[in-house]
Amino acid sequence: MSSGLNNLFVFALEFYRAPLQHQQQLQNYDPTSATFTRLLEIASRPATSDDLKKIAGALNKSPDTLHSASLFLIRQLLFADKGDHYQVLGLSRTASQEEIKKRYRALISLFHPDKNPEGEEWSQLYAPDLNEAYNVLKNSSKRNRYDLTLNDSSRAAYNTNKNRSHGQPKSSSTAQPSA
């Protein structure tokens, strides 16, 4: 497991246990990074998967706890701020049609009611945002019109997110999650 992925899972656990204490650090993680994409891939598998068991063992945590912490982090990064369509899917504005389709399918399968042990109303919480984002971004003419409507503050927020490091806090002044 890479150091970046390990740090992201450690942060997910810390954030899951005490979200208010780590709220500032949350802003430093990039859902468009390869590290976040890998976390998303691992979290989309059952808690009994070999990858999740291996990571949980290395962190001395149960796979169920690690899985729940990962889902919690994903929800907070993608859905908490009701950001633009790119943020909802955790993609950069330069994402290809294939990347959009792949990420949408991963998120839809991850938050499908059959895979939701917490019993949340999936269709009311995540589906509308995911479906709207996907339906706009998969269509090139709708996507072009949408990109033109992004206001300056959305673009500034996007540029800030785009410049985040790959799953690592971007600033040395921000406390690093401990390994």
Z-matrix of the N, CA and C atoms (Angstrom, degrees):
N
C 1 1.456
C 2 1.521 1 107.85
N 3 1.338 2 115.93 1 134.22
C 4 1.465 3 119.38 2 -178.94
C 5 1.522 4 110.96 3 -71.07
N 6 1.308 5 114.77 4 157.86
C 7 1.457 6 121.37 5 179.01
C 8 1.525 7 111.10 6 -59.95
N 9 1.336 8 116.92 7 -42.98
C 10 1.460 9 120.98 8 179.65
C 11 1.517 10 112.07 9 -62.15
N 12 1.329 11 116.30 10 -43.02
C 13 1.460 12 120.35 11 178.98
C 14 1.521 13 110.40 12 -67.34
N 15 1.321 14 116.43 13 -42.48
C 16 1.463 15 120.72 14 176.80
C 17 1.531 16 110.21 15 -57.87
N 18 1.334 17 116.99 16 -46.91
C 19 1.464 18 120.81 17 179.63
C 20 1.517 19 112.04 18 -62.94
N 21 1.323 20 116.94 19 -36.25
C 22 1.454 21 119.94 20 179.63
C 23 1.530 22 111.03 21 -68.59
N 24 1.324 23 117.70 22 -39.94
C 25 1.465 24 120.44 23 176.43
C 26 1.530 25 110.84 24 -67.21
N 27 1.319 26 117.14 25 -39.21
C 28 1.473 27 120.45 26 176.72
C 29 1.524 28 109.27 27 -61.69
N 30 1.328 29 116.06 28 -45.40
C 31 1.462 30 119.11 29 178.21
C 32 1.527 31 110.89 30 -62.33
N 33 1.324 32 117.85 31 -41.17
C 34 1.472 33 120.61 32 178.47
C 35 1.524 34 110.47 33 -57.24
N 36 1.316 35 116.59 34 -43.05
C 37 1.473 36 120.35 35 178.36
C 38 1.525 37 111.43 36 -64.87
N 39 1.323 38 116.94 37 -44.84
C 40 1.464 39 120.69 38 179.93
C 41 1.531 40 110.75 39 -64.15
N 42 1.299 41 116.03 40 -43.48
C 43 1.459 42 120.93 41 -179.45
C 44 1.530 43 110.92 42 -66.09
N 45 1.311 44 116.40 43 -37.83
C 46 1.469 45 122.26 44 179.08
C 47 1.529 46 110.39 45 -63.44
N 48 1.322 47 116.48 46 -40.65
C 49 1.473 48 120.98 47 -179.44
C 50 1.518 49 112.61 48 -74.03
N 51 1.323 50 118.08 49 -35.65
C 52 1.471 51 121.21 50 -174.96
C 53 1.529 52 109.71 51 -146.41
N 54 1.325 53 117.71 52 73.77
C 55 1.471 54 119.70 53 -174.78
C 56 1.524 55 114.36 54 -61.09
N 57 1.301 56 118.50 55 -37.29
C 58 1.464 57 119.30 56 -177.96
C 59 1.523 58 111.94 57 -68.36
N 60 1.316 59 116.95 58 -32.49
C 61 1.464 60 120.25 59 178.41
C 62 1.525 61 112.57 60 -71.03
N 63 1.302 62 117.03 61 -21.61
C 64 1.463 63 120.84 62 -175.28
C 65 1.529 64 112.60 63 -115.36
N 66 1.314 65 117.18 64 12.62
C 67 1.462 66 121.06 65 -176.94
C 68 1.529 67 111.85 66 -58.95
N 69 1.315 68 117.23 67 -41.55
C 70 1.462 69 120.26 68 -179.77
C 71 1.527 70 110.97 69 -63.86
N 72 1.315 71 117.24 70 -41.36
C 73 1.473 72 120.53 71 178.99
C 74 1.522 73 111.62 72 -64.61
N 75 1.317 74 117.32 73 -31.60
C 76 1.461 75 121.13 74 -179.28
C 77 1.525 76 110.86 75 -55.59
N 78 1.315 77 116.13 76 -37.46
C 79 1.465 78 120.79 77 -178.52
C 80 1.528 79 112.73 78 -65.24
N 81 1.318 80 117.88 79 -15.15
C 82 1.457 81 121.90 80 -177.27
C 83 1.528 82 113.95 81 -93.94
N 84 1.317 83 117.90 82 2.00
C 85 1.459 84 120.66 83 -179.06
C 86 1.516 85 110.44 84 -102.54
N 87 1.292 86 115.18 85 139.34
C 88 1.457 87 122.57 86 -171.82
C 89 1.530 88 111.77 87 -105.11
N 90 1.350 89 117.09 88 111.24
C 91 1.459 90 118.99 89 178.86
C 92 1.525 91 113.69 90 -74.10
N 93 1.334 92 117.60 91 -2.41
C 94 1.464 93 119.77 92 176.69
C 95 1.527 94 112.03 93 -96.10
N 96 1.325 95 117.03 94 -2.59
C 97 1.465 96 119.96 95 -175.79
C 98 1.522 97 112.73 96 -77.10
N 99 1.305 98 115.18 97 159.57
C 100 1.469 99 121.15 98 176.45
C 101 1.529 100 110.35 99 -63.89
N 102 1.329 101 116.76 100 -33.55
C 103 1.469 102 120.60 101 179.63
C 104 1.517 103 110.50 102 -65.56
N 105 1.343 104 117.04 103 -44.50
C 106 1.457 105 120.34 104 177.89
C 107 1.532 106 110.24 105 -64.83
N 108 1.321 107 116.84 106 -39.18
C 109 1.461 108 120.30 107 178.02
C 110 1.524 109 110.27 108 -60.18
N 111 1.314 110 117.05 109 -41.02
C 112 1.474 111 121.27 110 178.30
C 113 1.531 112 110.36 111 -65.19
N 114 1.339 113 117.53 112 -42.26
C 115 1.465 114 120.68 113 176.34
C 116 1.524 115 109.72 114 -59.94
N 117 1.315 116 117.26 115 -42.80
C 118 1.457 117 122.08 116 178.51
C 119 1.528 118 111.08 117 -61.12
N 120 1.317 119 117.17 118 -42.96
C 121 1.472 120 121.11 119 178.22
C 122 1.525 121 111.10 120 -61.85
N 123 1.322 122 116.46 121 -44.75
C 124 1.469 123 120.32 122 -178.79
C 125 1.524 124 110.22 123 -68.47
N 126 1.325 125 117.42 124 -41.39
C 127 1.465 126 121.16 125 -179.08
C 128 1.523 127 112.09 126 -68.24
N 129 1.323 128 117.66 127 -22.98
C 130 1.461 129 119.97 128 -179.75
C 131 1.527 130 112.39 129 -77.26
N 132 1.309 131 116.02 130 -8.72
C 133 1.470 132 120.29 131 175.97
C 134 1.522 133 109.32 132 -92.02
N 135 1.311 134 116.78 133 160.90
C 136 1.472 135 118.89 134 177.57
C 137 1.532 136 111.39 135 -62.29
N 138 1.313 137 115.85 136 155.65
C 139 1.468 138 121.36 137 178.87
C 140 1.528 139 111.06 138 -60.14
N 141 1.306 140 117.48 139 -17.45
C 142 1.467 141 121.90 140 -179.74
C 143 1.527 142 112.61 141 -87.84
N 144 1.345 143 117.99 142 1.86
C 145 1.467 144 119.97 143 -178.83
C 146 1.531 145 110.44 144 -67.05
N 147 1.312 146 115.54 145 151.82
C 148 1.465 147 120.93 146 -178.90
C 149 1.524 148 112.29 147 -60.82
N 150 1.354 149 116.91 148 -42.22
C 151 1.469 150 119.95 149 179.72
C 152 1.524 151 111.28 150 -59.16
N 153 1.310 152 116.31 151 -47.61
C 154 1.461 153 119.73 152 -177.85
C 155 1.525 154 111.02 153 -68.10
N 156 1.321 155 117.23 154 -38.66
C 157 1.466 156 120.32 155 177.02
C 158 1.529 157 111.05 156 -62.02
N 159 1.326 158 115.85 157 -42.07
C 160 1.466 159 120.72 158 -179.37
C 161 1.536 160 110.64 159 -63.54
N 162 1.315 161 116.60 160 -46.80
C 163 1.466 162 120.54 161 179.96
C 164 1.525 163 110.20 162 -65.59
N 165 1.325 164 116.79 163 -44.11
C 166 1.469 165 120.69 164 179.49
C 167 1.525 166 110.47 165 -60.68
N 168 1.315 167 116.98 166 -41.26
C 169 1.461 168 120.80 167 178.15
C 170 1.520 169 111.76 168 -62.86
N 171 1.327 170 115.98 169 -42.76
C 172 1.466 171 120.10 170 179.48
C 173 1.530 172 111.63 171 -64.42
N 174 1.330 173 116.08 172 -29.68
C 175 1.465 174 120.65 173 179.86
C 176 1.527 175 112.54 174 -95.93
N 177 1.332 176 115.69 175 0.99
C 178 1.459 177 121.90 176 -179.72
C 179 1.535 178 112.08 177 58.35
N 180 1.340 179 115.40 178 43.67
C 181 1.462 180 122.94 179 178.90
C 182 1.514 181 108.53 180 -129.64
N 183 1.309 182 116.34 181 160.13
C 184 1.464 183 119.32 182 177.13
C 185 1.529 184 108.68 183 -75.90
N 186 1.325 185 117.39 184 147.77
C 187 1.470 186 119.72 185 176.84
C 188 1.526 187 112.18 186 -59.32
N 189 1.335 188 117.53 187 -35.72
C 190 1.466 189 120.30 188 178.96
C 191 1.525 190 111.48 189 -63.42
N 192 1.323 191 116.46 190 -42.70
C 193 1.467 192 120.54 191 179.03
C 194 1.519 193 110.21 192 -65.10
N 195 1.322 194 117.04 193 -44.20
C 196 1.458 195 120.82 194 179.73
C 197 1.528 196 110.92 195 -63.92
N 198 1.319 197 116.66 196 -39.88
C 199 1.462 198 121.30 197 178.72
C 200 1.527 199 110.26 198 -63.59
N 201 1.323 200 117.23 199 -47.39
C 202 1.469 201 121.09 200 179.22
C 203 1.527 202 111.27 201 -62.56
N 204 1.319 203 116.69 202 -41.59
C 205 1.466 204 120.87 203 179.16
C 206 1.527 205 110.57 204 -63.69
N 207 1.319 206 116.98 205 -40.20
C 208 1.466 207 121.40 206 179.37
C 209 1.523 208 110.95 207 -64.23
N 210 1.329 209 116.87 208 -45.24
C 211 1.464 210 120.60 209 178.81
C 212 1.528 211 110.90 210 -62.64
N 213 1.325 212 116.43 211 -40.01
C 214 1.457 213 120.97 212 179.01
C 215 1.532 214 110.56 213 -61.99
N 216 1.318 215 116.57 214 -44.97
C 217 1.461 216 120.90 215 178.84
C 218 1.530 217 110.84 216 -63.22
N 219 1.305 218 117.20 217 -44.72
C 220 1.465 219 121.00 218 179.22
C 221 1.524 220 110.07 219 -59.27
N 222 1.316 221 117.16 220 -46.32
C 223 1.471 222 120.72 221 178.81
C 224 1.526 223 111.01 222 -58.43
N 225 1.315 224 116.55 223 -44.60
C 226 1.459 225 119.76 224 -177.42
C 227 1.529 226 111.88 225 -67.63
N 228 1.312 227 117.34 226 -40.97
C 229 1.462 228 120.22 227 -179.08
C 230 1.526 229 112.72 228 -69.44
N 231 1.317 230 117.24 229 -36.42
C 232 1.460 231 119.85 230 -173.29
C 233 1.521 232 114.27 231 -97.07
N 234 1.322 233 117.83 232 -32.15
C 235 1.459 234 119.13 233 -169.94
C 236 1.521 235 115.78 234 -116.80
N 237 1.303 236 119.82 235 -17.79
C 238 1.466 237 121.29 236 -171.20
C 239 1.524 238 113.23 237 -64.91
N 240 1.318 239 117.87 238 -38.87
C 241 1.459 240 120.31 239 -175.17
C 242 1.520 241 113.98 240 -92.64
N 243 1.308 242 117.55 241 0.33
C 244 1.472 243 121.27 242 -176.96
C 245 1.528 244 109.97 243 48.37
N 246 1.321 245 114.89 244 53.18
C 247 1.458 246 121.13 245 -177.81
C 248 1.512 247 111.91 246 -75.45
N 249 1.306 248 114.49 247 -166.48
C 250 1.453 249 118.93 248 -179.96
C 251 1.532 250 110.44 249 -73.17
N 252 1.300 251 115.69 250 175.80
C 253 1.471 252 120.66 251 -175.84
C 254 1.526 253 112.76 252 -60.75
N 255 1.308 254 116.66 253 -32.88
C 256 1.456 255 119.41 254 178.31
C 257 1.527 256 110.77 255 -66.81
N 258 1.319 257 116.60 256 -40.93
C 259 1.469 258 120.15 257 178.75
C 260 1.521 259 110.84 258 -65.67
N 261 1.323 260 117.17 259 -41.31
C 262 1.466 261 121.02 260 -179.37
C 263 1.524 262 110.69 261 -58.39
N 264 1.316 263 116.48 262 -38.47
C 265 1.463 264 119.84 263 178.77
C 266 1.529 265 112.16 264 -91.08
N 267 1.317 266 117.41 265 -6.04
C 268 1.463 267 120.66 266 -179.90
C 269 1.514 268 111.97 267 66.44
N 270 1.329 269 116.08 268 43.08
C 271 1.457 270 121.84 269 -177.08
C 272 1.512 271 111.38 270 -125.21
N 273 1.318 272 115.53 271 155.93
C 274 1.456 273 119.87 272 173.58
C 275 1.523 274 108.40 273 -81.16
N 276 1.316 275 115.84 274 163.51
C 277 1.467 276 119.84 275 -179.95
C 278 1.521 277 111.72 276 -69.71
N 279 1.297 278 117.58 277 -10.89
C 280 1.464 279 120.34 278 178.99
C 281 1.527 280 112.15 279 -98.03
N 282 1.316 281 117.27 280 10.44
C 283 1.470 282 121.10 281 -177.79
C 284 1.529 283 111.02 282 -60.62
N 285 1.317 284 114.64 283 140.22
C 286 1.462 285 120.10 284 178.22
C 287 1.531 286 109.91 285 -77.86
N 288 1.322 287 115.38 286 166.88
C 289 1.463 288 119.80 287 177.30
C 290 1.530 289 110.79 288 -60.40
N 291 1.319 290 116.48 289 -37.58
C 292 1.466 291 120.33 290 178.60
C 293 1.527 292 111.08 291 -65.59
N 294 1.338 293 117.77 292 -41.26
C 295 1.469 294 120.92 293 177.63
C 296 1.525 295 111.53 294 -63.94
N 297 1.330 296 116.24 295 -39.45
C 298 1.466 297 120.99 296 178.52
C 299 1.519 298 109.79 297 -62.67
N 300 1.306 299 116.35 298 -47.81
C 301 1.468 300 121.43 299 -179.18
C 302 1.532 301 111.01 300 -62.86
N 303 1.317 302 116.65 301 -44.99
C 304 1.464 303 121.37 302 -178.99
C 305 1.534 304 111.37 303 -63.44
N 306 1.330 305 116.85 304 -45.60
C 307 1.473 306 120.26 305 -179.38
C 308 1.531 307 110.79 306 -66.20
N 309 1.321 308 116.85 307 -42.42
C 310 1.465 309 120.39 308 178.53
C 311 1.531 310 110.52 309 -58.93
N 312 1.304 311 116.33 310 -47.64
C 313 1.476 312 119.80 311 -179.96
C 314 1.523 313 111.57 312 -62.31
N 315 1.320 314 116.77 313 -39.57
C 316 1.469 315 120.00 314 178.81
C 317 1.524 316 110.68 315 -63.75
N 318 1.321 317 116.74 316 -44.24
C 319 1.468 318 119.91 317 -178.41
C 320 1.525 319 111.92 318 -70.57
N 321 1.321 320 116.57 319 -40.66
C 322 1.472 321 119.31 320 178.51
C 323 1.524 322 109.30 321 -62.04
N 324 1.319 323 117.87 322 -43.82
C 325 1.465 324 119.26 323 -179.93
C 326 1.529 325 111.63 324 -69.16
N 327 1.328 326 116.57 325 -33.86
C 328 1.454 327 120.77 326 -179.38
C 329 1.519 328 111.85 327 -66.53
N 330 1.300 329 117.44 328 -40.11
C 331 1.459 330 121.11 329 -176.02
C 332 1.527 331 113.23 330 -104.70
N 333 1.314 332 116.73 331 17.76
C 334 1.466 333 120.81 332 176.52
C 335 1.522 334 109.67 333 -64.80
N 336 1.339 335 118.13 334 144.43
C 337 1.471 336 120.44 335 -177.56
C 338 1.530 337 114.27 336 -56.44
N 339 1.301 338 117.55 337 -30.76
C 340 1.471 339 119.98 338 179.81
C 341 1.519 340 112.15 339 -68.47
N 342 1.331 341 116.87 340 -21.07
C 343 1.467 342 121.23 341 -179.18
C 344 1.521 343 111.40 342 -106.88
N 345 1.312 344 117.07 343 14.16
C 346 1.452 345 121.05 344 -173.32
C 347 1.521 346 111.14 345 -107.00
N 348 1.331 347 117.70 346 89.53
C 349 1.461 348 120.26 347 -176.29
C 350 1.522 349 113.95 348 -69.93
N 351 1.325 350 117.51 349 -19.95
C 352 1.464 351 119.68 350 -179.40
C 353 1.517 352 112.23 351 -77.05
N 354 1.337 353 117.88 352 -11.78
C 355 1.449 354 121.74 353 177.09
C 356 1.519 355 114.36 354 72.95
N 357 1.331 356 118.68 355 20.78
C 358 1.454 357 121.11 356 179.03
C 359 1.522 358 109.65 357 -69.13
N 360 1.290 359 115.90 358 154.96
C 361 1.453 360 121.43 359 176.92
C 362 1.526 361 108.66 360 -75.04
N 363 1.295 362 115.77 361 86.42
C 364 1.452 363 122.47 362 -175.17
C 365 1.524 364 112.18 363 -55.32
N 366 1.307 365 115.95 364 -47.72
C 367 1.464 366 118.89 365 -174.55
C 368 1.524 367 111.91 366 -63.43
N 369 1.313 368 117.61 367 -27.57
C 370 1.463 369 120.49 368 179.83
C 371 1.527 370 112.00 369 -87.72
N 372 1.320 371 118.04 370 -26.72
C 373 1.459 372 120.32 371 -174.92
C 374 1.523 373 114.37 372 -90.37
N 375 1.309 374 117.47 373 -48.00
C 376 1.461 375 120.24 374 -169.42
C 377 1.522 376 115.02 375 -118.43
N 378 1.304 377 117.51 376 -35.00
C 379 1.468 378 120.08 377 -174.69
C 380 1.518 379 113.89 378 -57.48
N 381 1.322 380 119.22 379 -46.34
C 382 1.469 381 117.18 380 -178.58
C 383 1.532 382 112.99 381 -60.33
N 384 1.326 383 116.96 382 -42.23
C 385 1.463 384 120.01 383 179.44
C 386 1.521 385 111.61 384 -65.84
N 387 1.325 386 116.74 385 -45.64
C 388 1.465 387 120.60 386 179.83
C 389 1.527 388 111.07 387 -63.59
N 390 1.330 389 116.47 388 -46.11
C 391 1.459 390 120.05 389 -178.23
C 392 1.523 391 112.18 390 -65.24
N 393 1.327 392 117.05 391 -42.56
C 394 1.461 393 119.89 392 178.60
C 395 1.522 394 110.80 393 -62.97
N 396 1.318 395 116.61 394 -46.68
C 397 1.461 396 120.14 395 179.66
C 398 1.527 397 110.94 396 -60.03
N 399 1.317 398 116.26 397 -46.57
C 400 1.461 399 119.80 398 -178.74
C 401 1.526 400 111.47 399 -64.87
N 402 1.326 401 116.92 400 -44.64
C 403 1.466 402 120.11 401 -177.42
C 404 1.523 403 112.48 402 -63.99
N 405 1.313 404 117.82 403 -30.86
C 406 1.465 405 120.46 404 176.76
C 407 1.524 406 110.52 405 -78.98
N 408 1.324 407 117.25 406 -47.93
C 409 1.464 408 120.25 407 -172.30
C 410 1.527 409 113.87 408 -75.85
N 411 1.324 410 118.22 409 -23.05
C 412 1.474 411 119.16 410 -179.79
C 413 1.519 412 112.19 411 -76.36
N 414 1.318 413 117.35 412 -20.57
C 415 1.453 414 122.74 413 -178.79
C 416 1.531 415 108.46 414 -100.19
N 417 1.314 416 117.14 415 117.12
C 418 1.472 417 119.82 416 -172.32
C 419 1.527 418 112.80 417 -61.55
N 420 1.314 419 119.42 418 -38.52
C 421 1.470 420 118.86 419 -179.64
C 422 1.535 421 110.93 420 -71.02
N 423 1.335 422 117.69 421 -40.51
C 424 1.469 423 119.97 422 176.02
C 425 1.527 424 110.38 423 -64.72
N 426 1.320 425 115.80 424 -39.59
C 427 1.465 426 120.20 425 179.50
C 428 1.527 427 110.92 426 -63.29
N 429 1.328 428 117.41 427 -43.84
C 430 1.464 429 120.72 428 178.88
C 431 1.526 430 110.78 429 -61.80
N 432 1.344 431 116.85 430 -43.78
C 433 1.471 432 119.93 431 177.84
C 434 1.524 433 110.42 432 -63.72
N 435 1.328 434 116.73 433 -41.43
C 436 1.467 435 120.95 434 179.70
C 437 1.532 436 110.30 435 -62.57
N 438 1.311 437 116.26 436 -45.61
C 439 1.468 438 120.19 437 179.99
C 440 1.533 439 111.07 438 -58.29
N 441 1.317 440 117.16 439 -35.73
C 442 1.458 441 120.62 440 179.06
C 443 1.528 442 112.07 441 -70.25
N 444 1.332 443 116.49 442 -26.62
C 445 1.465 444 119.49 443 -177.69
C 446 1.523 445 113.53 444 -86.13
N 447 1.316 446 117.01 445 -11.09
C 448 1.463 447 118.33 446 178.31
C 449 1.522 448 108.16 447 -61.10
N 450 1.307 449 116.23 448 123.47
C 451 1.459 450 118.79 449 -178.62
C 452 1.527 451 110.72 450 -77.21
N 453 1.291 452 116.01 451 172.43
C 454 1.465 453 121.01 452 -175.98
C 455 1.524 454 112.06 453 -59.66
N 456 1.332 455 118.11 454 -37.67
C 457 1.466 456 118.95 455 -179.26
C 458 1.522 457 110.83 456 -69.08
N 459 1.325 458 117.82 457 -35.85
C 460 1.464 459 119.88 458 176.37
C 461 1.519 460 110.20 459 -65.93
N 462 1.317 461 115.95 460 -39.57
C 463 1.462 462 118.95 461 179.00
C 464 1.520 463 110.86 462 -66.72
N 465 1.323 464 116.81 463 -39.52
C 466 1.468 465 120.14 464 178.01
C 467 1.527 466 109.45 465 -63.96
N 468 1.333 467 117.13 466 -43.19
C 469 1.472 468 120.33 467 178.60
C 470 1.518 469 109.95 468 -64.55
N 471 1.332 470 116.91 469 -40.35
C 472 1.454 471 120.21 470 178.62
C 473 1.528 472 110.28 471 -61.79
N 474 1.326 473 116.75 472 -46.32
C 475 1.471 474 119.69 473 -179.22
C 476 1.520 475 110.91 474 -62.38
N 477 1.317 476 117.95 475 -36.56
C 478 1.462 477 121.18 476 176.41
C 479 1.518 478 109.51 477 -63.30
N 480 1.339 479 116.75 478 -46.40
C 481 1.471 480 120.63 479 -179.86
C 482 1.520 481 111.19 480 -64.72
N 483 1.323 482 116.51 481 -38.86
C 484 1.463 483 120.92 482 -177.70
C 485 1.527 484 111.02 483 -63.59
N 486 1.313 485 116.30 484 -31.25
C 487 1.452 486 120.30 485 -176.88
C 488 1.520 487 113.37 486 -86.21
N 489 1.324 488 118.03 487 0.84
C 490 1.466 489 119.88 488 177.52
C 491 1.518 490 109.20 489 -66.21
N 492 1.317 491 115.54 490 153.88
C 493 1.459 492 119.29 491 178.99
C 494 1.517 493 109.63 492 -79.43
N 495 1.293 494 116.89 493 169.63
C 496 1.459 495 123.27 494 -172.82
C 497 1.520 496 112.68 495 -72.18
N 498 1.337 497 115.97 496 78.03
C 499 1.455 498 120.46 497 175.58
C 500 1.506 499 113.54 498 80.67
N 501 1.321 500 117.47 499 1.25
C 502 1.449 501 121.99 500 -179.58
C 503 1.513 502 108.60 501 -110.25
N 504 1.322 503 118.16 502 150.01
C 505 1.454 504 118.81 503 173.03
C 506 1.519 505 109.05 504 -57.19
N 507 1.351 506 116.36 505 141.48
C 508 1.459 507 119.39 506 -173.70
C 509 1.504 508 114.52 507 -84.26
N 510 1.309 509 117.05 508 -18.17
C 511 1.452 510 119.60 509 -174.49
C 512 1.517 511 110.52 510 -118.95
N 513 1.308 512 115.83 511 138.64
C 514 1.458 513 118.93 512 177.79
C 515 1.521 514 110.51 513 -72.35
N 516 1.346 515 117.73 514 -15.26
C 517 1.458 516 120.09 515 178.06
C 518 1.518 517 111.97 516 -78.03
N 519 1.344 518 116.44 517 -14.63
C 520 1.455 519 120.92 518 177.05
C 521 1.520 520 108.20 519 -89.29
N 522 1.299 521 116.42 520 133.22
C 523 1.468 522 119.61 521 -178.45
C 524 1.514 523 110.52 522 -61.03
N 525 1.294 524 116.68 523 133.31
C 526 1.465 525 122.92 524 177.56
C 527 1.510 526 109.64 525 -80.97
N 528 1.354 527 118.20 526 140.80
C 529 1.460 528 118.43 527 172.50
C 530 1.524 529 109.15 528 -61.41
N 531 1.299 530 116.48 529 139.01
C 532 1.465 531 119.87 530 -179.80
C 533 1.514 532 110.48 531 -79.08
N 534 1.301 533 116.24 532 148.07
C 535 1.474 534 121.24 533 -178.54
C 536 1.495 535 110.89 534 -82.50
